[in-house]
């Protein structure tokens, strides 16, 4: 794994923490966003960047808005 990927994983982990902290578990879109972020982190750790990128692109505007605080994904 490259250092750049490790930093990206760290940033995604921060975003996931905020998504999990702020999400309303009764809103399916928000629960799905958290699952996508968890899966993207797992895929990046397994050096499957293309698959992780595809999941990240599917995030809702709600999670995307949280990610702005941590820089562009």
C-alpha positions in Angstrom: 0.0 0.0 0.0 1.3 3.4 -0.9 1.6 6.2 1.6 -0.9 8.3 -0.4 -3.4 5.4 0.0 -2.8 5.3 3.8 -3.5 9.0 4.1 -6.7 8.6 2.0 -7.8 5.7 4.2 -7.2 7.8 7.3 -9.3 10.7 5.8 -12.1 8.3 4.9 -12.0 6.9 8.4 -12.5 10.4 9.8 -15.4 11.0 7.4 -16.9 7.6 8.4 -16.7 8.6 12.1 -18.6 11.8 11.4 -21.2 10.1 9.2 -21.8 7.5 12.0 -22.0 10.2 14.6 -24.4 12.4 12.7 -26.5 9.9 10.8 -30.1 9.1 11.5 -30.3 5.3 11.5 -33.9 5.5 10.4 -32.8 7.1 7.1 -31.8 4.3 4.7 -29.6 6.6 2.5 -27.5 7.6 5.5 -27.1 3.9 6.7 -26.1 3.0 3.1 -23.5 5.8 3.0 -21.9 4.5 6.2 -21.8 1.0 4.7 -20.3 2.3 1.5 -17.5 4.2 3.4 -16.7 1.1 5.4 -16.5 -1.0 2.3 -14.4 1.6 0.5 -11.9 1.6 3.3 -11.7 -2.2 3.3 -11.2 -2.2 -0.5 -8.4 0.4 -0.3 -6.7 -1.7 2.4 -6.8 -4.6 -0.1 -5.3 -2.4 -2.9 -8.6 -2.4 -4.8 -8.6 1.3 -5.6 -11.0 1.2 -8.6 -13.7 -0.6 -6.7 -13.3 1.8 -3.7 -13.5 4.8 -6.0 -16.8 3.5 -7.5 -18.3 3.2 -4.1 -17.2 6.6 -3.0 -18.8 8.1 -6.2 -22.1 6.6 -5.1 -22.3 8.6 -1.8 -25.3 10.7 -1.3 -25.0 14.5 -1.2 -25.5 14.2 2.6 -22.3 12.3 3.1 -20.6 14.3 0.4 -21.3 17.4 2.4 -19.7 16.0 5.5 -16.6 15.0 3.4 -16.1 18.7 2.4 -14.9 19.4 5.9 -12.0 17.0 5.4 -11.1 17.9 1.9 -12.3 16.7 -1.5 -12.6 13.0 -1.8 
